[in-house]
Amino acid sequence: MTLDQFLAAALRNPANQAITDELHRLALPDAWLVSGCLVQTVWNVLTNRPIDHGISDYDIFYFDPDTSWEAEDAVIRALKARLGHLGVAIEARNQARVHLWYPDKHGLPYPALSRSTDGIDRFLTATTQIGIRRSGNGYEVYAPNGFDDVAGMIVRPNRTANFSAANYANKAARWSALWPEITVLAAE
């Protein structure tokens, strides 16, 4: 799968299109639409399922040096007001502050990040290490592992410092129930 094929399939989901358009208008710093909503849209295209089948939420990463909860909450509220009409769950997280709460929530280390793509690099699965954003008249795509696993419907672990085999197994089980065509590679 080429970058253009991936992008064309991911943007068949009108929510992905609307969210990237709104992020561009808002000009949030270093903002990306990331992860499952992109890959799962492509899986739905490949398997002829409804375009939003199995997508639980739409993740947005941005990077703002203001690491206060109040600043992040203001972004969350603004996005809800602007995108609430889509009727989808949107999860926006300031990647500059993830290290402040992640270890307590998940019991795993999470060193501070310096940009949003660092957060993409730490995803639980290598398959979902993808982000897109509008830039000028087109799109910028961050996909350090390319698109072969997406096209092949392969779920591959991403063994970073914050990797959890249990969380990987839970995610893989949910996805396997929704997309029985996927191949899940062992966590260990």
Summary of the structure (lengths in Angstrom):
residues: 188
radius of gyration: 15.9
end to end distance: 26.9
largest distance: 42.5
contacts: 577
relative contact order: 0.17
helix: 45%
strand: 15%
